[in-house]
Every structure is written in structure tokens, then in C-alpha cells.
């Protein structure tokens, strides 16, 4: 089974209409059947300072979500993008999936960044998303930003069927050591024998690449840091395997999942 990925490395602002315009421009470059992957906070905006949420019109987000869902159906593509969402009287940081069939899935970030704690509600579940493709079903696991530092989450998703990791981030921090997050992404791919598709914002201080990594840990494509760009890649899912996962000494160490199914 082969799938086609289109990554958009683009700026993200606190202007929802501007973000929607950027998203539409990327989707217009896609072909029917493509998986379009965009950064964390793509719809709402995002930043180290989350005080703009205090004056945010929540209706704008609901309207934007509806527009992206309609666009996925119209263009017959699968869209992955991030957004802050109203939830439980406050906000959460979410990874959204919009399918060509009109389905809509939400992953709420469970491991919040320090600037998010006290402002956003964490999610409580790690579940996969099933997407119908012309050649069969594709199972995807979604992770956001600092969750790259928690390999047990990725291993759980792989163990429950994820063939592909979609990773959306808003990583532009001058305090981070160059190359570390890139290395994390390669490790998440190789240790789980899954594809990793990463989309970051275009920003001068970007410290995590937008790229595609194979189940062997090979970087198949990577965009230069800092500038807007598109990356198109075809993935052969027959490369996905459980050879390493099957060798885990679970009699010595095992991971227990306590979230909802």
C-alpha cells in the first residue's frame, strides 16, 4: 500500500482568517488522496505567550473547523492540522484530522508544555485514527510538539496499530540545542518501525525540521529550517513492521495504558 504525503511548513499567526488562507493555499497544491500535514496551532494560532486566548472569539474556531472539514471533502484529501480548541470551559491544544469522507477526529495533547500548564486542559487519551484510502485502511497516530520527548506514548500508538505517526509542532525556541529534536524524530521512527511525518512552523528560530522519516530511520525528505516550503513524498507502508516491538522483554518491563479506549 502506498500513500502520498504533502507537508506544509508555513507561518502561523493569531489571525484565524489569515491562517485559513494559508491552509487553503497548501491544500490547493494537493492531489486527491493526499495526506496534507500542517503545523501545531495552524487554525487558531499559537505562541509561547498564550494571553491572546483571553480575548479570543471562540466562534471563530468553530467556523474555521467547519471550513476545513468542508475543504477536505471538496478536495478529496485528508487534512491534519493543529488548533487550540474551546473545551471544558477553557481551552485545549489539539491535533485535528479531517477526512475526505467527511469524518473529523480530535487528539487532545496529553503532555502539555510548561507555558500551556494552567492555561490549557490536558487530554487523557491516546487513540489512533483510521482513514480509508483507495488501497485500504490507514491507521495513524497523532502527537504534538514536546510529546516527541515521551517515547512511551509513541510505542503505545504503534502497539495499537498505528502505521504512520503524524507529528505537528510549533517549535521555535532559541534555548533548544540544534539537532536534538531532529534526532528524537528519527529515533521515534526507527525504534517503532513506523513512518514519521513532521510539520513545523516556518520561523527564523525553528529548531525542529519538517520532514519524513522511514521505519528504518532514514530521512526521506526534509525542508530547510526557517523558510516556508512544501514537501511531497510517497510512502510504501509495506516497510512498516513489528520486528523490534516483538522483541520487547515484557516479562521484565511493560507499559500499562490507563486512558480511555
N, C-alpha and C positions, 0 to 999 in steps of 0.2 A: 504494500500500500504506500503510495506517495502522496504527499501534501505540499502545498505551496504556501510559503510564509512571506508576508510583507511587513517589515518593521519601519515605523516612522520615528525618527529621532528629531523632535521638534521642541520649540519653546512652549512653556506653559505659563499662563498668566492668571490673575484673579478675575479676568473678564470672560464670563461664560460664553458670550456670543463670539468673541474672538477665538476662543478655544474650539468652539463648534465649527467655525470656519476653517481652522487649521485641520481639524479631523476630517471634514468633508474633502478638503484638498487631497489628503492622503488616500482616503477611500476611493476617490475618483481615479487614482493611479492603479487601483487593484483590478484584478480579473475575477469573474465569477468563480467561486470555490476557494478563493484565497482566505487565509487567516491573517487578519490585519492586527498588528500588535503595537500599542501606543503606551506612553509613559503613565506612571502613577500621577494621580491628580489631574488627568487630561481634561476632564469636563469642568470641574469646579475651580481648578487652580490649587496650588499648594505652595508651601514655603516653610522655612524654619520658624517664622513668626506666623502663628495661626490666628492672630487677633482679628483679621478681616472677617472671620466667621461670625463675629459678634453682630455685624450689621448686614449679614448675608440674607438675601431673599431666597428662602427655601424653595419657593415655587419655580425659580429659575432652574434648579437642579432637576426637578421632576419633569419639566418641559424638555430639558436637554436630553434626559434619559429616553423619553418618548421619541424624540427626533432621531437619536442614534439607532434605536430599535427599528424604526421605520426605514432608515437608510440601509441597515444590514439586509433587510428583506428586499428592498428595491434593487440593491446592487448585487444581491445573492452572494454575500461574503459573511464570514464570521469576524466579529469585531471584539477585541479585548482592549479595554481601556480602564484607567483608574479614575476615581472621583471620591471626594468627600461627600457623604450622604447623610441627610437627616435620619436619625434613628434613636428611639427610646428617649425622646425629649431633648436629645443633643445631637451629636454627630459621630460618624464612624469613618474610617478610611477603607475604601472598598475597591476590589478588583471586579470589574463588570464584564460579563460575557453576553454578547448579542449574536444570535444565530440567524442564518439565512432563512430558517423555518419560522422565525418569529419568537423563539424562546429567549428568555432573559434570566441570567443567573448572577448571584451576588456572592462574592467571597469577602468577608469582613476580616481585616488584618487582626491576627490574634496577638502578635508580639509588637507592641507599639514602641515607637521611638520616644526618646526622653521628652522631646518638645510636644509630643502628642498626649502624653500621660496627664490626666487631669482635665484635658480639653476634649478628648475623643473617647468613645466607649470601645473597648476591645471586643472582637468577635470571640467565639468559643468553639468553633468547629473547623475541621479540615476535611473537606469533601472534594471529590473530583467532579468534573463536568463532562458529560457525554455529548458528542457532536456527530451528527450524521454527515458523512462525506460520500461522494459518488462510489468510492471503492469500499466503503464500510464505515463502522463506528470508530471514532477517535475519542480517546479518554485523556483529558487534560487536567493537570494540577496547577493552580494559580498561587503565586507567592508575591509578596510586596516588600521592596526595599530592604530594611535591616533584617528581614527574615532569611536573607542569604546566610546569616551567621548562625542559623539554627538547623543544622543538617538533619536532625531527627524529624523535623516537620516534612522535609522533602522525602526522607526514607519512608515515612508513613504513607505519603501520597503515592509513591512508587509501589509500595506493597499492596495498596488498594486499587491498583490498576492503571495509574497514570502512565501514559507512554511519552508524554511531552510535558515539560514544565514551561509555563508562560510566566515570565518574571517582569514585573513592571516596577520602575523605581524613579525617584526624583532625587538623585544622588549627586549633589554639588557642594561638597564640604571640603574646605581647604585644610581641615585638621586631619583628614584621612590620608594614609600613606598610599602613594600611587602604586597601582597594580594589585593591591590586596583583594579588592572586590572582584576584579577580573579572575584572579586565581580561585576565589571562592566559587564562582560560576562554573569554571572548568571542573573543579572537584565535585560539585553537585551533579554535573552531567556524568562524569566518569564513574563515580562511586555507586551511582544508581543505574547506570547504563540506560539513560534516558536523554533525549534531546532537551537542550535548554535554549529558549528564545528570550532574549533580554531586550527591553526597550527603556532607554533613559531619556531625560530631557536634553535638549541642546543648550549647553551653558558653558561659559568660559572656565568654571571651576569643576566641571564634570569629572568625577573620579571612578565611575563605573561605565564600562562600554555598552553600547547597543550591539549585540552580536548573536550569532547562532553557534552552539557547541554540539558536537555529535556525542553519541553514547560512549565513544572511546576517549572523549576529552579533546578531540580535535576541533579547533576553531575553524568553522567552515566559512564564515564571513563576519566582518567587523567594520563598523563605521568609525571614522576619525572622531575623537572627542572634540566637543565644543561647538561644532557647526551642524546646522540642520542637514538631514540626509535621509535617504531611503535605502533599505537593504532587502533584496528579494532572494529567496533561497528555496530550493525544492528538497524535501526531506524524505528519505526512504525508511519507513517505520519498521522494515524487517531487521534493521540494525539494533532495535531495542531488545534487551534481554534481561534475564534474571540470574545470570551465572554467578555474579558476586553476591547478590541478595540471598541466593540459595545456599551460600556457604556460611551464613551467619551462625555463630555459636549461641543459639538462643537458650541452650541449657546453662550458659554462663551469664549472658546478658540479653534481655529482651525489652522492647519498648511497648508500653501499655498506653493505649489511647483512651482518654476519658471524656472526649467531646461527644456531641450528638452525631448520629449516623447521617 
